[in-house]
Each structure stands twice: as C-alpha cells, then as structure tokens.
Amino acid sequence: MLEAADFQTICAFGRGGLTNDKKEGDGATPIGRFGMRSCYWRPDRVARPVTGLPVLPIRRFDGWCDDPGHPLYNRPVRLPFPASHERMWREDAAYDLVVVLDQNLDRPEPGAGSAVFFHLTKSADPTPTEGCVAIAEPAMRRLLRLCDTKSVLEIRA
C-alpha cells in the first residue's frame, strides 16, 4: 500500500519481494528512503505531469544502463548502446510516467541495483515489477502534484 498526504493506493513491488540488500537482477524492491530526482513522461501517449520535480520527455533513443561492469552503470544512456540496458521508450505503458529514485544513483556501486524507478502499473491489476514500485496512472498524477525535489519515497516491509 502506498500512502501519501490524505490518500492511499495499491502498489506493486518487485517479483523478488522487498530487500535490505539490493542486487542487480534479483527482482526485489529495495527497502529505504529514496529521493525523487526527476520525472520522465511519454509525450506521444500522455499529458505532461503537473509536479514540482524536473520533468523530461522520454525520447525513442533513451535508455538506462544496467551493466554493472560499465562506467555508465545506473545512468541514462543514448541508444543504441553497446552494454546491457533498459529501454525507456516501451511498448507497454509502464514508463508513460516514471520517476527516477536515488537508489544507488549518486556513486553507483556495481551490482547494487539499477533502474529502480517509481512507474505506472502495466494493467489495472498491479502485477509484480522487476524491482520498482508501480501504481495506477490516476494515483501517480495525484501524487506527482504533491512532489518536489525534496520529496522521498519510503519503502518499508
């Protein structure tokens, strides 16, 4: 359950459950307090979100490096990209609105998790993620209106 201000909503966590020891590829959502750094949106599908976070459009060539051996690990990259990466421009709606969390972001430790985002559920029934937190679009839009660069997402067991 996600709680913020005066509302609650169902959320999805990683298929690997919750963890205090995040590892690349474990499918688990890390426990902790994570700053909300920026918000990306898919301009060809949804309206720009109203938020105090920095907002960036997702472009077809946007990716995120998830290769622990690469110097750009857990950083945005431009596609095509030679190392393992995640595409930000997805076929499903999961990243139509996506918030970058500061999990392993400032000085990425190789293998300690990458691309841990706060994004949209893929369907009305929240299915497990690959390690992110996901909620429905109406709830995300409501929450984003409350957020700014001082906002944190706290994940607890």
Disulfide bonds with the S-S distance in Angstrom:
none
